[in-house]
Amino acid sequence: MGHDMQRVPSTTLSGPDSASRPESRHLDAMHTTNDQLLPNGTQAYNGEIAEPWTQNGASGDTNLSGSDAELPQVDAKMIPLSITISRLITYAYTELVTLVDTLPARTDADRRSEILKYTDHMTDMLTKLLVLVRWAKHAPQIQKCQNIIAYLDSQNRYFDCAVDSIYAAFMSMPGVRMRNYDVGNAAEILSTGSYQRLPVAIKRMVPPPKLSKHQVRETLEAISGIIR
């Protein structure tokens, strides 16, 4: 339960008069938060409607003006503050019921010790919750800072990709360099009409010319004479 509360920011604030004493601060923070929850799940902050955090951490659609509209929205897997408060209330009530059921079977010293432990533990939990509610006042600014950091990280990745692409193009330049013009062979072909420096192995790929009918007849007669 403590880990969930430490990672759950929200846009809900406690009441302005909750600083009178520690006990009233805990209760006023919870009552103020519950009173500011609207039926559709939207939370109110100083009389203004603010978009709530959804279960998967994505915030609702917000109307941003100027350069804020270009910032990417960071999904920090946040949950509503009301869920944290509800879970803490359920946990405190369950522990209280368990304590009431087990106290009759204990001695007076054990009863005082268990009550003191429960009081200290719940005080710590409610103090953390109060700190979280007070910290939620700065949640929009912190979210904006996270968006700015994400934007700078994306620009840094674009810069790294550009540098890598330029370096890859530089390394591939020697392989695509244009060769010098073959002036000597061009002059030989222009003067003689043929190129005498072709490899001999090219002739193997050229099929031999077909025999004429006269050559075929003479070859058959020679073979017949040899057989006789």
mmCIF file of the C-alpha atoms, coordinates in Angstrom:
data_MODEL
# 
_entry.id   MODEL 
# 
loop_
_atom_site.group_PDB 
_atom_site.id 
_atom_site.type_symbol 
_atom_site.label_atom_id 
_atom_site.label_alt_id 
_atom_site.label_comp_id 
_atom_site.label_asym_id 
_atom_site.label_entity_id 
_atom_site.label_seq_id 
_atom_site.pdbx_PDB_ins_code 
_atom_site.Cartn_x 
_atom_site.Cartn_y 
_atom_site.Cartn_z 
_atom_site.occupancy 
_atom_site.B_iso_or_equiv 
_atom_site.pdbx_formal_charge 
_atom_site.auth_seq_id 
_atom_site.auth_comp_id 
_atom_site.auth_asym_id 
_atom_site.auth_atom_id 
_atom_site.pdbx_PDB_model_num 
ATOM 1   C CA . MET A 1 1   ? 0.000   0.000   0.000   1.00 0.00 ? 1   MET A CA 1 
ATOM 2   C CA . GLY A 1 2   ? 2.847   2.364   0.776   1.00 0.00 ? 2   GLY A CA 1 
ATOM 3   C CA . HIS A 1 3   ? 4.475   1.765   -2.626  1.00 0.00 ? 3   HIS A CA 1 
ATOM 4   C CA . ASP A 1 4   ? 1.251   2.577   -4.463  1.00 0.00 ? 4   ASP A CA 1 
ATOM 5   C CA . MET A 1 5   ? 0.885   5.895   -2.678  1.00 0.00 ? 5   MET A CA 1 
ATOM 6   C CA . GLN A 1 6   ? 4.433   7.016   -3.410  1.00 0.00 ? 6   GLN A CA 1 
ATOM 7   C CA . ARG A 1 7   ? 3.997   6.728   -7.173  1.00 0.00 ? 7   ARG A CA 1 
ATOM 8   C CA . VAL A 1 8   ? 0.478   8.095   -7.606  1.00 0.00 ? 8   VAL A CA 1 
ATOM 9   C CA . PRO A 1 9   ? 0.336   11.834  -8.346  1.00 0.00 ? 9   PRO A CA 1 
ATOM 10  C CA . SER A 1 10  ? -2.957  13.560  -9.065  1.00 0.00 ? 10  SER A CA 1 
ATOM 11  C CA . THR A 1 11  ? -4.388  17.032  -9.622  1.00 0.00 ? 11  THR A CA 1 
ATOM 12  C CA . THR A 1 12  ? -6.424  17.190  -6.388  1.00 0.00 ? 12  THR A CA 1 
ATOM 13  C CA . LEU A 1 13  ? -5.498  19.531  -3.534  1.00 0.00 ? 13  LEU A CA 1 
ATOM 14  C CA . SER A 1 14  ? -6.400  19.492  0.119   1.00 0.00 ? 14  SER A CA 1 
ATOM 15  C CA . GLY A 1 15  ? -8.419  22.276  1.682   1.00 0.00 ? 15  GLY A CA 1 
ATOM 16  C CA . PRO A 1 16  ? -6.684  25.576  2.482   1.00 0.00 ? 16  PRO A CA 1 
ATOM 17  C CA . ASP A 1 17  ? -7.589  25.444  6.165   1.00 0.00 ? 17  ASP A CA 1 
ATOM 18  C CA . SER A 1 18  ? -6.175  21.966  6.755   1.00 0.00 ? 18  SER A CA 1 
ATOM 19  C CA . ALA A 1 19  ? -3.023  23.209  8.488   1.00 0.00 ? 19  ALA A CA 1 
ATOM 20  C CA . SER A 1 20  ? -4.620  23.762  11.923  1.00 0.00 ? 20  SER A CA 1 
ATOM 21  C CA . ARG A 1 21  ? -3.506  20.497  13.551  1.00 0.00 ? 21  ARG A CA 1 
ATOM 22  C CA . PRO A 1 22  ? -2.230  17.060  12.361  1.00 0.00 ? 22  PRO A CA 1 
ATOM 23  C CA . GLU A 1 23  ? -5.488  15.201  12.973  1.00 0.00 ? 23  GLU A CA 1 
ATOM 24  C CA . SER A 1 24  ? -7.614  17.770  11.149  1.00 0.00 ? 24  SER A CA 1 
ATOM 25  C CA . ARG A 1 25  ? -5.147  17.884  8.267   1.00 0.00 ? 25  ARG A CA 1 
ATOM 26  C CA . HIS A 1 26  ? -5.584  14.158  7.627   1.00 0.00 ? 26  HIS A CA 1 
ATOM 27  C CA . LEU A 1 27  ? -9.376  14.306  7.774   1.00 0.00 ? 27  LEU A CA 1 
ATOM 28  C CA . ASP A 1 28  ? -9.691  17.580  5.842   1.00 0.00 ? 28  ASP A CA 1 
ATOM 29  C CA . ALA A 1 29  ? -7.441  16.253  3.089   1.00 0.00 ? 29  ALA A CA 1 
ATOM 30  C CA . MET A 1 30  ? -9.594  13.168  2.645   1.00 0.00 ? 30  MET A CA 1 
ATOM 31  C CA . HIS A 1 31  ? -12.917 15.007  2.880   1.00 0.00 ? 31  HIS A CA 1 
ATOM 32  C CA . THR A 1 32  ? -11.814 17.749  0.528   1.00 0.00 ? 32  THR A CA 1 
ATOM 33  C CA . THR A 1 33  ? -10.620 15.187  -2.006  1.00 0.00 ? 33  THR A CA 1 
ATOM 34  C CA . ASN A 1 34  ? -13.856 13.232  -1.858  1.00 0.00 ? 34  ASN A CA 1 
ATOM 35  C CA . ASP A 1 35  ? -15.963 16.390  -2.182  1.00 0.00 ? 35  ASP A CA 1 
ATOM 36  C CA . GLN A 1 36  ? -14.056 17.463  -5.283  1.00 0.00 ? 36  GLN A CA 1 
ATOM 37  C CA . LEU A 1 37  ? -14.704 14.253  -7.220  1.00 0.00 ? 37  LEU A CA 1 
ATOM 38  C CA . LEU A 1 38  ? -17.435 14.758  -9.823  1.00 0.00 ? 38  LEU A CA 1 
ATOM 39  C CA . PRO A 1 39  ? -19.842 12.023  -11.018 1.00 0.00 ? 39  PRO A CA 1 
ATOM 40  C CA . ASN A 1 40  ? -18.037 11.500  -14.347 1.00 0.00 ? 40  ASN A CA 1 
ATOM 41  C CA . GLY A 1 41  ? -14.674 10.932  -12.638 1.00 0.00 ? 41  GLY A CA 1 
ATOM 42  C CA . THR A 1 42  ? -13.375 14.454  -13.292 1.00 0.00 ? 42  THR A CA 1 
ATOM 43  C CA . GLN A 1 43  ? -11.527 16.176  -10.472 1.00 0.00 ? 43  GLN A CA 1 
ATOM 44  C CA . ALA A 1 44  ? -11.855 19.829  -9.446  1.00 0.00 ? 44  ALA A CA 1 
ATOM 45  C CA . TYR A 1 45  ? -8.936  22.055  -8.516  1.00 0.00 ? 45  TYR A CA 1 
ATOM 46  C CA . ASN A 1 46  ? -9.679  25.472  -6.978  1.00 0.00 ? 46  ASN A CA 1 
ATOM 47  C CA . GLY A 1 47  ? -13.120 25.482  -8.585  1.00 0.00 ? 47  GLY A CA 1 
ATOM 48  C CA . GLU A 1 48  ? -11.772 24.573  -12.063 1.00 0.00 ? 48  GLU A CA 1 
ATOM 49  C CA . ILE A 1 49  ? -12.315 21.272  -13.807 1.00 0.00 ? 49  ILE A CA 1 
ATOM 50  C CA . ALA A 1 50  ? -9.137  19.307  -14.512 1.00 0.00 ? 50  ALA A CA 1 
ATOM 51  C CA . GLU A 1 51  ? -8.780  16.166  -16.587 1.00 0.00 ? 51  GLU A CA 1 
ATOM 52  C CA . PRO A 1 52  ? -8.235  13.057  -14.411 1.00 0.00 ? 52  PRO A CA 1 
ATOM 53  C CA . TRP A 1 53  ? -5.570  10.412  -14.791 1.00 0.00 ? 53  TRP A CA 1 
ATOM 54  C CA . THR A 1 54  ? -6.878  7.190   -16.298 1.00 0.00 ? 54  THR A CA 1 
ATOM 55  C CA . GLN A 1 55  ? -6.085  3.708   -15.104 1.00 0.00 ? 55  GLN A CA 1 
ATOM 56  C CA . ASN A 1 56  ? -3.389  3.050   -17.722 1.00 0.00 ? 56  ASN A CA 1 
ATOM 57  C CA . GLY A 1 57  ? -1.634  6.334   -16.944 1.00 0.00 ? 57  GLY A CA 1 
ATOM 58  C CA . ALA A 1 58  ? -2.673  8.361   -19.990 1.00 0.00 ? 58  ALA A CA 1 
ATOM 59  C CA . SER A 1 59  ? -4.137  11.735  -19.247 1.00 0.00 ? 59  SER A CA 1 
ATOM 60  C CA . GLY A 1 60  ? -7.313  13.067  -20.815 1.00 0.00 ? 60  GLY A CA 1 
ATOM 61  C CA . ASP A 1 61  ? -7.422  15.383  -23.779 1.00 0.00 ? 61  ASP A CA 1 
ATOM 62  C CA . THR A 1 62  ? -6.181  18.829  -22.810 1.00 0.00 ? 62  THR A CA 1 
ATOM 63  C CA . ASN A 1 63  ? -6.279  22.046  -24.777 1.00 0.00 ? 63  ASN A CA 1 
ATOM 64  C CA . LEU A 1 64  ? -2.702  23.256  -24.975 1.00 0.00 ? 64  LEU A CA 1 
ATOM 65  C CA . SER A 1 65  ? -1.730  26.511  -26.598 1.00 0.00 ? 65  SER A CA 1 
ATOM 66  C CA . GLY A 1 66  ? 1.587   27.619  -28.027 1.00 0.00 ? 66  GLY A CA 1 
ATOM 67  C CA . SER A 1 67  ? 4.603   25.337  -27.844 1.00 0.00 ? 67  SER A CA 1 
ATOM 68  C CA . ASP A 1 68  ? 3.006   23.015  -25.226 1.00 0.00 ? 68  ASP A CA 1 
ATOM 69  C CA . ALA A 1 69  ? 0.881   21.399  -27.936 1.00 0.00 ? 69  ALA A CA 1 
ATOM 70  C CA . GLU A 1 70  ? 4.045   20.060  -29.602 1.00 0.00 ? 70  GLU A CA 1 
ATOM 71  C CA . LEU A 1 71  ? 5.321   18.292  -26.478 1.00 0.00 ? 71  LEU A CA 1 
ATOM 72  C CA . PRO A 1 72  ? 4.764   14.517  -26.330 1.00 0.00 ? 72  PRO A CA 1 
ATOM 73  C CA . GLN A 1 73  ? 2.514   13.291  -23.538 1.00 0.00 ? 73  GLN A CA 1 
ATOM 74  C CA . VAL A 1 74  ? 4.491   10.943  -21.283 1.00 0.00 ? 74  VAL A CA 1 
ATOM 75  C CA . ASP A 1 75  ? 2.673   7.865   -20.018 1.00 0.00 ? 75  ASP A CA 1 
ATOM 76  C CA . ALA A 1 76  ? 3.978   7.488   -16.460 1.00 0.00 ? 76  ALA A CA 1 
ATOM 77  C CA . LYS A 1 77  ? 1.394   4.827   -15.464 1.00 0.00 ? 77  LYS A CA 1 
ATOM 78  C CA . MET A 1 78  ? -0.279  7.113   -12.956 1.00 0.00 ? 78  MET A CA 1 
ATOM 79  C CA . ILE A 1 79  ? -3.590  6.359   -11.243 1.00 0.00 ? 79  ILE A CA 1 
ATOM 80  C CA . PRO A 1 80  ? -6.162  8.717   -9.700  1.00 0.00 ? 80  PRO A CA 1 
ATOM 81  C CA . LEU A 1 81  ? -5.506  10.003  -6.220  1.00 0.00 ? 81  LEU A CA 1 
ATOM 82  C CA . SER A 1 82  ? -9.026  8.990   -5.217  1.00 0.00 ? 82  SER A CA 1 
ATOM 83  C CA . ILE A 1 83  ? -8.143  5.315   -5.681  1.00 0.00 ? 83  ILE A CA 1 
ATOM 84  C CA . THR A 1 84  ? -5.177  5.682   -3.341  1.00 0.00 ? 84  THR A CA 1 
ATOM 85  C CA . ILE A 1 85  ? -7.332  7.374   -0.706  1.00 0.00 ? 85  ILE A CA 1 
ATOM 86  C CA . SER A 1 86  ? -10.013 4.705   -1.048  1.00 0.00 ? 86  SER A CA 1 
ATOM 87  C CA . ARG A 1 87  ? -7.483  1.915   -0.651  1.00 0.00 ? 87  ARG A CA 1 
ATOM 88  C CA . LEU A 1 88  ? -5.949  3.553   2.401   1.00 0.00 ? 88  LEU A CA 1 
ATOM 89  C CA . ILE A 1 89  ? -9.359  3.992   4.042   1.00 0.00 ? 89  ILE A CA 1 
ATOM 90  C CA . THR A 1 90  ? -10.207 0.353   3.330   1.00 0.00 ? 90  THR A CA 1 
ATOM 91  C CA . TYR A 1 91  ? -6.864  -0.774  4.709   1.00 0.00 ? 91  TYR A CA 1 
ATOM 92  C CA . ALA A 1 92  ? -7.243  1.324   7.867   1.00 0.00 ? 92  ALA A CA 1 
ATOM 93  C CA . TYR A 1 93  ? -10.786 0.049   8.467   1.00 0.00 ? 93  TYR A CA 1 
ATOM 94  C CA . THR A 1 94  ? -9.747  -3.578  7.926   1.00 0.00 ? 94  THR A CA 1 
ATOM 95  C CA . GLU A 1 95  ? -6.849  -3.239  10.350  1.00 0.00 ? 95  GLU A CA 1 
ATOM 96  C CA . LEU A 1 96  ? -9.128  -1.563  12.896  1.00 0.00 ? 96  LEU A CA 1 
ATOM 97  C CA . VAL A 1 97  ? -11.716 -4.349  12.667  1.00 0.00 ? 97  VAL A CA 1 
ATOM 98  C CA . THR A 1 98  ? -8.965  -6.962  13.073  1.00 0.00 ? 98  THR A CA 1 
ATOM 99  C CA . LEU A 1 99  ? -7.591  -5.111  16.092  1.00 0.00 ? 99  LEU A CA 1 
ATOM 100 C CA . VAL A 1 100 ? -11.032 -4.884  17.727  1.00 0.00 ? 100 VAL A CA 1 
ATOM 101 C CA . ASP A 1 101 ? -11.593 -8.615  17.206  1.00 0.00 ? 101 ASP A CA 1 
ATOM 102 C CA . THR A 1 102 ? -8.248  -9.623  18.697  1.00 0.00 ? 102 THR A CA 1 
ATOM 103 C CA . LEU A 1 103 ? -8.079  -7.219  21.657  1.00 0.00 ? 103 LEU A CA 1 
ATOM 104 C CA . PRO A 1 104 ? -10.471 -9.068  24.015  1.00 0.00 ? 104 PRO A CA 1 
ATOM 105 C CA . ALA A 1 105 ? -8.184  -12.096 24.119  1.00 0.00 ? 105 ALA A CA 1 
ATOM 106 C CA . ARG A 1 106 ? -5.117  -10.039 25.112  1.00 0.00 ? 106 ARG A CA 1 
ATOM 107 C CA . THR A 1 107 ? -3.903  -8.613  28.370  1.00 0.00 ? 107 THR A CA 1 
ATOM 108 C CA . ASP A 1 108 ? -4.094  -4.921  29.227  1.00 0.00 ? 108 ASP A CA 1 
ATOM 109 C CA . ALA A 1 109 ? -0.413  -4.359  28.430  1.00 0.00 ? 109 ALA A CA 1 
ATOM 110 C CA . ASP A 1 110 ? -0.762  -6.106  25.079  1.00 0.00 ? 110 ASP A CA 1 
ATOM 111 C CA . ARG A 1 111 ? -3.880  -4.113  24.290  1.00 0.00 ? 111 ARG A CA 1 
ATOM 112 C CA . ARG A 1 112 ? -2.140  -0.809  24.919  1.00 0.00 ? 112 ARG A CA 1 
ATOM 113 C CA . SER A 1 113 ? 0.855   -1.961  22.855  1.00 0.00 ? 113 SER A CA 1 
ATOM 114 C CA . GLU A 1 114 ? -1.283  -3.065  19.890  1.00 0.00 ? 114 GLU A CA 1 
ATOM 115 C CA . ILE A 1 115 ? -3.359  0.133   19.975  1.00 0.00 ? 115 ILE A CA 1 
ATOM 116 C CA . LEU A 1 116 ? -0.173  2.205   20.043  1.00 0.00 ? 116 LEU A CA 1 
ATOM 117 C CA . LYS A 1 117 ? 1.279   0.260   17.112  1.00 0.00 ? 117 LYS A CA 1 
ATOM 118 C CA . TYR A 1 118 ? -1.910  0.698   15.113  1.00 0.00 ? 118 TYR A CA 1 
ATOM 119 C CA . THR A 1 119 ? -2.034  4.422   15.899  1.00 0.00 ? 119 THR A CA 1 
ATOM 120 C CA . ASP A 1 120 ? 1.604   4.983   14.923  1.00 0.00 ? 120 ASP A CA 1 
ATOM 121 C CA . HIS A 1 121 ? 1.252   2.971   11.747  1.00 0.00 ? 121 HIS A CA 1 
ATOM 122 C CA . MET A 1 122 ? -1.910  4.747   10.630  1.00 0.00 ? 122 MET A CA 1 
ATOM 123 C CA . THR A 1 123 ? -0.362  8.110   11.499  1.00 0.00 ? 123 THR A CA 1 
ATOM 124 C CA . ASP A 1 124 ? 2.581   7.345   9.229   1.00 0.00 ? 124 ASP A CA 1 
ATOM 125 C CA . MET A 1 125 ? 0.295   6.224   6.424   1.00 0.00 ? 125 MET A CA 1 
ATOM 126 C CA . LEU A 1 126 ? -1.960  9.280   6.703   1.00 0.00 ? 126 LEU A CA 1 
ATOM 127 C CA . THR A 1 127 ? 1.045   11.574  6.866   1.00 0.00 ? 127 THR A CA 1 
ATOM 128 C CA . LYS A 1 128 ? 2.325   10.077  3.617   1.00 0.00 ? 128 LYS A CA 1 
ATOM 129 C CA . LEU A 1 129 ? -1.098  10.557  2.121   1.00 0.00 ? 129 LEU A CA 1 
ATOM 130 C CA . LEU A 1 130 ? -1.164  14.177  3.250   1.00 0.00 ? 130 LEU A CA 1 
ATOM 131 C CA . VAL A 1 131 ? 2.256   14.749  1.701   1.00 0.00 ? 131 VAL A CA 1 
ATOM 132 C CA . LEU A 1 132 ? 0.988   13.177  -1.505  1.00 0.00 ? 132 LEU A CA 1 
ATOM 133 C CA . VAL A 1 133 ? -2.089  15.413  -1.555  1.00 0.00 ? 133 VAL A CA 1 
ATOM 134 C CA . ARG A 1 134 ? 0.045   18.494  -0.950  1.00 0.00 ? 134 ARG A CA 1 
ATOM 135 C CA . TRP A 1 135 ? 2.510   17.376  -3.613  1.00 0.00 ? 135 TRP A CA 1 
ATOM 136 C CA . ALA A 1 136 ? -0.331  16.908  -6.099  1.00 0.00 ? 136 ALA A CA 1 
ATOM 137 C CA . LYS A 1 137 ? -0.560  20.687  -6.338  1.00 0.00 ? 137 LYS A CA 1 
ATOM 138 C CA . HIS A 1 138 ? 2.603   20.629  -8.462  1.00 0.00 ? 138 HIS A CA 1 
ATOM 139 C CA . ALA A 1 139 ? 1.570   17.640  -10.601 1.00 0.00 ? 139 ALA A CA 1 
ATOM 140 C CA . PRO A 1 140 ? 0.822   19.728  -13.749 1.00 0.00 ? 140 PRO A CA 1 
ATOM 141 C CA . GLN A 1 141 ? 4.228   21.410  -13.596 1.00 0.00 ? 141 GLN A CA 1 
ATOM 142 C CA . ILE A 1 142 ? 5.985   18.089  -13.044 1.00 0.00 ? 142 ILE A CA 1 
ATOM 143 C CA . GLN A 1 143 ? 4.054   16.514  -15.918 1.00 0.00 ? 143 GLN A CA 1 
ATOM 144 C CA . LYS A 1 144 ? 5.125   19.393  -18.148 1.00 0.00 ? 144 LYS A CA 1 
ATOM 145 C CA . CYS A 1 145 ? 8.755   18.867  -17.112 1.00 0.00 ? 145 CYS A CA 1 
ATOM 146 C CA . GLN A 1 146 ? 8.458   15.185  -17.979 1.00 0.00 ? 146 GLN A CA 1 
ATOM 147 C CA . ASN A 1 147 ? 7.027   16.102  -21.378 1.00 0.00 ? 147 ASN A CA 1 
ATOM 148 C CA . ILE A 1 148 ? 9.906   18.514  -21.991 1.00 0.00 ? 148 ILE A CA 1 
ATOM 149 C CA . ILE A 1 149 ? 12.454  15.854  -21.026 1.00 0.00 ? 149 ILE A CA 1 
ATOM 150 C CA . ALA A 1 150 ? 10.805  13.365  -23.391 1.00 0.00 ? 150 ALA A CA 1 
ATOM 151 C CA . TYR A 1 151 ? 10.870  15.959  -26.175 1.00 0.00 ? 151 TYR A CA 1 
ATOM 152 C CA . LEU A 1 152 ? 14.579  16.673  -25.614 1.00 0.00 ? 152 LEU A CA 1 
ATOM 153 C CA . ASP A 1 153 ? 15.332  12.941  -25.580 1.00 0.00 ? 153 ASP A CA 1 
ATOM 154 C CA . SER A 1 154 ? 13.550  12.489  -28.912 1.00 0.00 ? 154 SER A CA 1 
ATOM 155 C CA . GLN A 1 155 ? 15.491  15.403  -30.413 1.00 0.00 ? 155 GLN A CA 1 
ATOM 156 C CA . ASN A 1 156 ? 18.713  13.861  -29.128 1.00 0.00 ? 156 ASN A CA 1 
ATOM 157 C CA . ARG A 1 157 ? 17.834  10.556  -30.795 1.00 0.00 ? 157 ARG A CA 1 
ATOM 158 C CA . TYR A 1 158 ? 17.113  12.359  -34.062 1.00 0.00 ? 158 TYR A CA 1 
ATOM 159 C CA . PHE A 1 159 ? 20.509  14.053  -33.839 1.00 0.00 ? 159 PHE A CA 1 
ATOM 160 C CA . ASP A 1 160 ? 22.252  10.723  -33.196 1.00 0.00 ? 160 ASP A CA 1 
ATOM 161 C CA . CYS A 1 161 ? 20.469  9.129   -36.166 1.00 0.00 ? 161 CYS A CA 1 
ATOM 162 C CA . ALA A 1 162 ? 21.497  12.040  -38.394 1.00 0.00 ? 162 ALA A CA 1 
ATOM 163 C CA . VAL A 1 163 ? 25.134  11.738  -37.318 1.00 0.00 ? 163 VAL A CA 1 
ATOM 164 C CA . ASP A 1 164 ? 25.109  7.973   -37.908 1.00 0.00 ? 164 ASP A CA 1 
ATOM 165 C CA . SER A 1 165 ? 23.574  8.420   -41.366 1.00 0.00 ? 165 SER A CA 1 
ATOM 166 C CA . ILE A 1 166 ? 26.162  11.020  -42.337 1.00 0.00 ? 166 ILE A CA 1 
ATOM 167 C CA . TYR A 1 167 ? 28.991  8.786   -41.124 1.00 0.00 ? 167 TYR A CA 1 
ATOM 168 C CA . ALA A 1 168 ? 27.586  5.788   -43.014 1.00 0.00 ? 168 ALA A CA 1 
ATOM 169 C CA . ALA A 1 169 ? 27.370  7.872   -46.183 1.00 0.00 ? 169 ALA A CA 1 
ATOM 170 C CA . PHE A 1 170 ? 30.980  9.017   -45.668 1.00 0.00 ? 170 PHE A CA 1 
ATOM 171 C CA . MET A 1 171 ? 32.187  5.425   -45.260 1.00 0.00 ? 171 MET A CA 1 
ATOM 172 C CA . SER A 1 172 ? 30.376  4.307   -48.418 1.00 0.00 ? 172 SER A CA 1 
ATOM 173 C CA . MET A 1 173 ? 31.797  7.082   -50.611 1.00 0.00 ? 173 MET A CA 1 
ATOM 174 C CA . PRO A 1 174 ? 34.987  5.218   -51.691 1.00 0.00 ? 174 PRO A CA 1 
ATOM 175 C CA . GLY A 1 175 ? 32.894  2.375   -53.127 1.00 0.00 ? 175 GLY A CA 1 
ATOM 176 C CA . VAL A 1 176 ? 30.765  4.633   -55.313 1.00 0.00 ? 176 VAL A CA 1 
ATOM 177 C CA . ARG A 1 177 ? 33.575  6.818   -56.654 1.00 0.00 ? 177 ARG A CA 1 
ATOM 178 C CA . MET A 1 178 ? 33.542  7.213   -60.457 1.00 0.00 ? 178 MET A CA 1 
ATOM 179 C CA . ARG A 1 179 ? 36.531  5.686   -62.276 1.00 0.00 ? 179 ARG A CA 1 
ATOM 180 C CA . ASN A 1 180 ? 38.751  7.532   -64.722 1.00 0.00 ? 180 ASN A CA 1 
ATOM 181 C CA . TYR A 1 181 ? 37.782  7.456   -68.396 1.00 0.00 ? 181 TYR A CA 1 
ATOM 182 C CA . ASP A 1 182 ? 39.342  4.579   -70.411 1.00 0.00 ? 182 ASP A CA 1 
ATOM 183 C CA . VAL A 1 183 ? 40.877  6.777   -73.078 1.00 0.00 ? 183 VAL A CA 1 
ATOM 184 C CA . GLY A 1 184 ? 43.358  4.174   -74.395 1.00 0.00 ? 184 GLY A CA 1 
ATOM 185 C CA . ASN A 1 185 ? 40.805  1.447   -75.150 1.00 0.00 ? 185 ASN A CA 1 
ATOM 186 C CA . ALA A 1 186 ? 38.401  4.004   -76.589 1.00 0.00 ? 186 ALA A CA 1 
ATOM 187 C CA . ALA A 1 187 ? 41.094  5.177   -79.027 1.00 0.00 ? 187 ALA A CA 1 
ATOM 188 C CA . GLU A 1 188 ? 41.888  1.563   -80.009 1.00 0.00 ? 188 GLU A CA 1 
ATOM 189 C CA . ILE A 1 189 ? 38.251  0.736   -80.757 1.00 0.00 ? 189 ILE A CA 1 
ATOM 190 C CA . LEU A 1 190 ? 37.846  3.977   -82.682 1.00 0.00 ? 190 LEU A CA 1 
ATOM 191 C CA . SER A 1 191 ? 40.942  3.309   -84.835 1.00 0.00 ? 191 SER A CA 1 
ATOM 192 C CA . THR A 1 192 ? 40.754  -0.493  -85.362 1.00 0.00 ? 192 THR A CA 1 
ATOM 193 C CA . GLY A 1 193 ? 37.049  -1.134  -84.930 1.00 0.00 ? 193 GLY A CA 1 
ATOM 194 C CA . SER A 1 194 ? 37.636  -3.975  -82.441 1.00 0.00 ? 194 SER A CA 1 
ATOM 195 C CA . TYR A 1 195 ? 38.951  -4.575  -78.967 1.00 0.00 ? 195 TYR A CA 1 
ATOM 196 C CA . GLN A 1 196 ? 41.868  -7.021  -78.823 1.00 0.00 ? 196 GLN A CA 1 
ATOM 197 C CA . ARG A 1 197 ? 42.228  -7.190  -75.057 1.00 0.00 ? 197 ARG A CA 1 
ATOM 198 C CA . LEU A 1 198 ? 39.144  -9.243  -74.255 1.00 0.00 ? 198 LEU A CA 1 
ATOM 199 C CA . PRO A 1 199 ? 39.818  -12.352 -72.127 1.00 0.00 ? 199 PRO A CA 1 
ATOM 200 C CA . VAL A 1 200 ? 40.034  -15.656 -73.973 1.00 0.00 ? 200 VAL A CA 1 
ATOM 201 C CA . ALA A 1 201 ? 37.563  -17.214 -71.537 1.00 0.00 ? 201 ALA A CA 1 
ATOM 202 C CA . ILE A 1 202 ? 34.767  -15.229 -73.176 1.00 0.00 ? 202 ILE A CA 1 
ATOM 203 C CA . LYS A 1 203 ? 34.935  -17.547 -76.203 1.00 0.00 ? 203 LYS A CA 1 
ATOM 204 C CA . ARG A 1 204 ? 33.749  -20.443 -74.042 1.00 0.00 ? 204 ARG A CA 1 
ATOM 205 C CA . MET A 1 205 ? 30.456  -18.695 -73.497 1.00 0.00 ? 205 MET A CA 1 
ATOM 206 C CA . VAL A 1 206 ? 29.900  -18.084 -77.229 1.00 0.00 ? 206 VAL A CA 1 
ATOM 207 C CA . PRO A 1 207 ? 28.161  -21.084 -78.886 1.00 0.00 ? 207 PRO A CA 1 
ATOM 208 C CA . PRO A 1 208 ? 29.899  -22.469 -82.031 1.00 0.00 ? 208 PRO A CA 1 
ATOM 209 C CA . PRO A 1 209 ? 28.273  -21.782 -85.430 1.00 0.00 ? 209 PRO A CA 1 
ATOM 210 C CA . LYS A 1 210 ? 25.894  -24.410 -86.824 1.00 0.00 ? 210 LYS A CA 1 
ATOM 211 C CA . LEU A 1 211 ? 27.068  -26.773 -89.570 1.00 0.00 ? 211 LEU A CA 1 
ATOM 212 C CA . SER A 1 212 ? 25.758  -26.228 -93.059 1.00 0.00 ? 212 SER A CA 1 
ATOM 213 C CA . LYS A 1 213 ? 23.851  -28.926 -94.932 1.00 0.00 ? 213 LYS A CA 1 
ATOM 214 C CA . HIS A 1 214 ? 26.855  -29.646 -97.102 1.00 0.00 ? 214 HIS A CA 1 
ATOM 215 C CA . GLN A 1 215 ? 29.096  -30.134 -94.059 1.00 0.00 ? 215 GLN A CA 1 
ATOM 216 C CA . VAL A 1 216 ? 26.505  -32.394 -92.444 1.00 0.00 ? 216 VAL A CA 1 
ATOM 217 C CA . ARG A 1 217 ? 26.305  -34.538 -95.626 1.00 0.00 ? 217 ARG A CA 1 
ATOM 218 C CA . GLU A 1 218 ? 30.067  -34.854 -95.882 1.00 0.00 ? 218 GLU A CA 1 
ATOM 219 C CA . THR A 1 219 ? 30.339  -35.768 -92.207 1.00 0.00 ? 219 THR A CA 1 
ATOM 220 C CA . LEU A 1 220 ? 27.704  -38.503 -92.514 1.00 0.00 ? 220 LEU A CA 1 
ATOM 221 C CA . GLU A 1 221 ? 29.396  -39.969 -95.623 1.00 0.00 ? 221 GLU A CA 1 
ATOM 222 C CA . ALA A 1 222 ? 32.740  -40.029 -93.811 1.00 0.00 ? 222 ALA A CA 1 
ATOM 223 C CA . ILE A 1 223 ? 31.232  -41.806 -90.824 1.00 0.00 ? 223 ILE A CA 1 
ATOM 224 C CA . SER A 1 224 ? 29.525  -44.349 -93.120 1.00 0.00 ? 224 SER A CA 1 
ATOM 225 C CA . GLY A 1 225 ? 32.839  -45.057 -94.907 1.00 0.00 ? 225 GLY A CA 1 
ATOM 226 C CA . ILE A 1 226 ? 34.595  -45.644 -91.580 1.00 0.00 ? 226 ILE A CA 1 
ATOM 227 C CA . ILE A 1 227 ? 31.896  -48.053 -90.413 1.00 0.00 ? 227 ILE A CA 1 
ATOM 228 C CA . ARG A 1 228 ? 32.136  -50.111 -93.627 1.00 0.00 ? 228 ARG A CA 1 
# 
